[in-house]
């Protein structure tokens, strides 16, 4: 399985990106990005692929990925609620030299 590059694109006025993923099931492609990602699973369970490893994940999992680490989440089984996660992404230099001037 070959990983696809995914660009991290925070809003112009932000130094990081935060978003809620809520869908019937997690079905993101195997991907990587140049920055960091922190993912908190609120609801669902399945298999998480990271690099050349795979492992089960459950509600309340909190995982941080470093730059260029390929990963994806796949929901397993039927669920009565949507698969839900909070994702925060940022580049290595997101604070930069002028971090005190960031909007956040």
WOLIN-V23404 format. One record per backbone hydrogen bond with DSSP energy under -1.0 kcal/mol. CO is the residue of the C=O (numbers start at 1). NH is the residue of the N-H. If there is no record, write none. Layout:
co->[CO | CO]
nh->[NH | NH]
//
This chain:
co->[4 | 11 | 17 | 19 | 21 | 23 | 26 | 30 | 31 | 32 | 33 | 36 | 37 | 38 | 39 | 40 | 41 | 43 | 45 | 46 | 47 | 48 | 49 | 50 | 53 | 55 | 57 | 58 | 61 | 63 | 65 | 66 | 70 | 71 | 72 | 74 | 83 | 84 | 84 | 85 | 86 | 87 | 88 | 89 | 90 | 91 | 98 | 99]
nh->[32 | 14 | 89 | 87 | 85 | 83 | 75 | 4 | 71 | 6 | 68 | 90 | 65 | 88 | 63 | 86 | 60 | 84 | 76 | 57 | 74 | 55 | 72 | 53 | 50 | 48 | 46 | 61 | 41 | 39 | 37 | 69 | 51 | 31 | 49 | 47 | 23 | 42 | 43 | 21 | 40 | 19 | 38 | 17 | 36 | 94 | 101 | 102]
//
